[in-house]
Amino acid sequence: MRVQAADKRGRPVTIGGRTTSIGIAAATGPTTELDPLLRAADAALYEAKQQGRDRIHVAR
């Protein structure tokens, strides 16, 4: 994937050759607490990174 962006001076640049790892966490029911979900998603992100590049890991 190639993404068009701007550098610090506002000049157009193309970003490519990057990888993405994603951690996902979902609430199992109604909640007003965001911090536990963020911690679970962060832990899932690091698990995805440990498994290699371009991975998605869902927290249990």
PyMOL commands that set and color helices and strands:
alter all, ss='L'
color gray80, all
select helices_A, chain A and resi 35-51
alter helices_A, ss='H'
color red, helices_A
select strands_A, chain A and resi 3-6+12-15+22-24+56-58
alter strands_A, ss='S'
color yellow, strands_A
deselect
rebuild
show_as cartoon
